[in-house]
Amino acid sequence: MSERSRKPPHLSEQGRAERETRRVRLAEALRANLRKRKTQARGRAAAEEPAGGQGGEPGGEPGGEA
C-alpha cells in the first residue's frame, strides 16, 4: 500500500453545509453538557459543605481558638 497524504475530502456545497451544521450542533451540545456537569459539581460541593459554613476552614471566625 502506498502512503496517501491526509487532505480533507472535496465536498459539494451541500456536503460543506451539512458538515458545518453538524459542527455547530456538536459545539452547542458540548457547551450544554459542560453547563450541566458544572451545575452537578456545584450541587455536590454545596451538599458536602457543613451547615453554617463552619467546617474548620482556615480563616474562620475572629476571636476563636488561637
Buried (B, 14 or more C-beta within 10 A) or exposed (E): EEEEEEEEEEEEEEEEEEEEEEEEEEEEEEEEEEEEEEEEEEEEEEEEEEEEEEEEEEEEEEEEEE
